[in-house]
């Protein structure tokens, strides 16, 4: 009766009828806050914890007996620990272990107690979903829930769900003890869900939790690296494709065209090709190792997700450690492989973003540059000349030198996006949507970091519009041969959605109905993908706006170079005929580039946006409307931003601008890599310095640094007794960074 009542509560929270399905399969996409509030006000939350407290002694007793039995069997079976997913393996290679599980499973009293606890925790998880008040109430019992981690009653699942979108709770309650507990359970059970729990603790509300990331890095990568699956890229070539230095000399290499790249996974002393395992799982149902390979690939996919979250938001402790093994070439090889499942390829693509793309020296492009140097403004500017300054840097950057590493990645992104556009219904396959989402996200990062020049962005826009275009699925209406079916669809759509805007006599297109149905079946991931595409289009519009401002200023300089430049006089001095060519898409002048986002004078762009605003997904509608308004206000927008531009003319202004930019870039890099050099107080109360990035500085520089550190201590009110002249035992690189920050702050204030 208790289980039945708890099941009814789950369906009550989900606003669904109890149809007899497993309540643990219930997913709540849009929580009903009123029902969640009712559960709290009726003290049901308190009753759930009372039930859990009453049943805890029996759980502990049974757990002790099970652990003793498992320990005895583990000593006699060296292969007891196997990688496993949440779904139990059907392999009967270990009859003793399965018999033990069956004995526990059908021990009626214990099974019912465990089931009650699982129902309680699942109810708690649904009650706190997107409801801060219930989260605070449940968090009061956090210590108790922590004590039940590892009982297999979904306590871990509830804890991670509670903390995942609550940064304050996560930072407050997650310590090294909890991380070590999860890692210990992962070692004992080799269950993917513990990898997922660790991943959830790294990020909260799309924000990295640096402290948790550091603890997981130290626990997993340093102390327990043996529980991870290792990855290696093997490059092979055919003998007939060897390159000879001369007719008699030995081979010096292989032709790039026929190089074979194979990714090998290694676990528990075993090694196998990842593509071979994926092929066995997909095609060879009777293969003896199919279940083992399936479990390995599933475990590895969760491991990739953990790595991505560990590297999230430029966490260099993880990036520096993992990037040596998981190179760009290795990740790209797996991302491109069509022999791997889509979700695994998506995991590699996500890892590429957080490990190799979103890291130094990459930095986001300055979309609209409001501070410009008058001596660097050219009398005329073309697309090619503008592309050289799109990064916003005054000097060539390390990013430009790093660009060749990502040329193959950029080529893959372009080819994949074209393939998506060519499909009649791009988002019909939900599994493929996962990969499409990550590839679009990768394209967004590469574009934001300036890897594509403006001319390439204009070409790429047509592909992006093709991804957003929903009209291509309308051809499916031609296959509706039954007139009654078409009439039923039209009548149903009119009655359900358009009665409040269309009169009954209004014409209604079957194409509109099909487009509406297509928008209804899109999952959230598809909508997020479209949102990312719109973000890229917004970026391209900003770059186009900056290009137009640059053109206007160059025209002004060409005509009025002898005059003292004045921001307020630019708009008045320039004539309409001088600037109209910048906005005229019908211009046939060879010198004027076509800045339309398509080759149809903006018609395709407008058609796509008008289709998007008919969706039911409000964020997408809002962003589409914003682009629509920008399209019809291009001249006004350009003049508005032009009035905000500052032209730096004097040598002093130019010198200060350059120095400030250099200092800010240096400070940004120091802050990004703070986990590698900032000193933290250890358990013994002493300051511990990072051993990474040890520098080699001259003795004289070291003395100057000590003097500056001493000045900093004195200015802070510390005496010699409170601050030793020699400072703490720190690395020279860290001392240099502290001194640099101090010098920048003193010089600017």
Buried (B, 14 or more C-beta within 10 A) or exposed (E): EEEEEBBEBBBBBBEBEBEEEEBEEBEBEEBBEEBBBEBBEEEBBEEBBEBBEEBBEBBEEBBEEBEEBBEEBBEEEEEBBBBBBEEEBEBEEBEEBBEBBEEBEEEEEBEEBBBBBBBBBBBBBBBBBEBEEBBEBBBEBBEEBBEBBBBBBBBBBBBBBBBBBBBEBBBEBBBBEBBBBBBBBBEBBBBBBBBBBBBBBBBBEEEBBBBBBBBBBBBBBEEBEEBBBEBEBEEEBEEEBBEEEEEEEEEEEBEEEEEEBBBBBEBEEEEBBBBBBBBBBBEEEEBEBBBBBBBBBBBBBBBBBBBBBBBBBBBBBBBBBBBEEBBBBBBBBBBBBEBBBBBBBBBBBBBBBBBBBBBBEBBBBBBEBEEBBBEEBBEEBBBEEBBEBBBBBBEEBEBBEBBEEBEBBBEBBBEBBBEBBEBEEBBBEEEBBBBBBBBBBBBBBBBBBBBBBBBBBBEBBBBBBBBBBBBBBBEBBEEEEEEEEBEEBBEEBBEEBBEEEEEEEEEBEBBBBBBBBBBEEBEEBBBBBBBBBBBBBBBBBBBBBBBBBBBBBBBBBEBBEEEEBEEEEBEEEBEEEBBEEBEEEEBEEEEBBBBBBBEBEBEBBBBBBEBBBBBEBEEBBEBBEBBBEBBEEBEEBBBEBBEEBEBBEEEEBBEEBBEEBEBEBBBEBBEBBEBBBBBEEEEEEEEBBBEBBEEEEEEEBEEEBBEBBBEBBEEEEEEEEEBEEEBBEBBBBBBBBBBBBBBBEEEEE
